[in-house]
Amino acid sequence: MIKEQIKNLIEKSVRSLYSDIQDKEIYFTVEHPADLSHGDYSSNVSLILSKKLGLSPKEVAEKIILEINKSLPENILKVNIAGPGFINFYFKNDFFLENIKKIITNGEKFGSSELGKNKKVLVDYSGPNIAKPFTVGHLRSTIIGDVLANILVFLGYKVIRDNHLGDWGTQFGKQMVAIEKWGSLEALEKSENKVKYLVDLYVKFHEESEKDISLEDLARNRFADLERGEKKAREMYDTTIKYSLEYFDSVYKRLKVNPFDTTLGESFYREYMKGILDELEKRGVARESEGALAVFFNDEKFPPFLIRKANGSTLYATSDLASDKYRLNTYGDDLIIINETGTEQILHFKQLFETEKMLGWIKDGQRVHISHGMYRFKEGKMSTRKGNVIWLEEIIDEAVNKAREINSDVAEEVAISAIKFNDLKRESKQDINFDWKGILDLRGDSGPYLQYYYARANSVLEKAKNENIKAEIKIGKKDAEQNEEGDEKGNEISHLEKIIYYFPEVVERAGKEYSPHYIATYLIEIAGAFNSFYAKEQIVNRDDENSAYRVAITKAFSIVMKNGLNLLGIPVLEKM
Ligand code: ARG
């Protein structure tokens, strides 16, 4: 990648100028300036070094530039100083043309890499809870987790998509009591919306148990029956699981996310928990306190991590430790594990990772927690227990209804794109204020906007095909007229060409920082640039010899947009 080349060039020049700098690594950045007329890349290296060397940044920059100029790469036009001492790099016109060519040649592979070659990563996301609704929290986790997995696959990682179901816990006792008291398995079989039937009963349990606390004891007993494997309890449990899984599958289909490689719930890891408790105690990582077992951290860095309650029951923490042990055993010690959950679990995962480090299971960087904020509706936070639940389907249905106004043939695709993009365009940690206008806006930062510009480029390419104009790139032509001051003779490089080549950098950053929003915002940027390009130039024009190159640019745009949308799990529409 050109960015690496520039970095290396700077590093080499600095080393040969200042051989007394012994630092293994010199930390400096190479970025695109906000205003590209100030250069295609800009580095702060002289500002960083000036302190070390006791010179002014300008002096340092001048020296470095002299050094760089001794072996200036072919595609760089010039290097100069800007502002307080930034070093700016400008490319020759041909550089941009060559990249257009490269994009077209690489096609659907453009942006992919081998960064993750021989590395395995497990992404644990979605993780809905059986017998409870699929919440918007799970919606966010599903969207973000799926996209992270897509990005890592594109970067060459071996990826395991893991759906960690909440399929064990005291809620099943409550569920059973509710079915037995106010419903029946027969009625469940007959009901049209089975998960809703179950959730209504669950809500009823909480209403009733507020009046009659003995119900809680009953629920605990029923759950104990299930743990013992009592037949009737087991039957109810299995039925509930079956219908919930069917329901989750229908949700995943509708959201157009990739299938999971493995779906193992908390119940699966139960048999490994005993071993975990033993290991924790034997290694002295956890100790007893008032009958309970907990991990205590050095300097009380985090509050104690409860692993087993005084009554002997295990917890979410125990189950997570067991899951990770199983995963490391199954996929290898060097497995990277990413969990995507709500921000309310941040502390839990900090405690979990620290415990795994204390156990010597993992090294730095091997455990990652990505968290998402909440959806805020006017109604406020939702709770399954109270029943003021917003069903995921209601959100999707509403989006589809509104998307019909844009295009009724592809309303479902437009709706899914709107919902996903609304989520992906910002850092996942942020909360989302749900605003229907914004998410479907064809002119704003929305999923439908991206779909629309892709479709538009596609129709331009159709037109070019009908007119028999093929994409063509004549390298060497533009440079003949390029001079230091820029171009005058209508030969300027469009903003689109100036940004389209750095898609691979954006994908790499999104992968390294586990942050899909870099791709999302970049796609908005290139869509905007394409829009200006399209407005300014008549792309298809048989009487203009430059038309073939404009068709090539359009083609390159459509490739990058399509690759980007695919990574974001957003349906690509040829027409809209
Ligand atoms: N079921 C959990 C929830 O609804 C998410 C599970 C996340 N994965 C994990 N290994 N803890 O919040």
Residues whose N, C-alpha, C, O or C-beta is under 5 A from the ligand:
A	BS01	LIG	D124 S126 G127 P128 N129 H164 L165 G166 T341
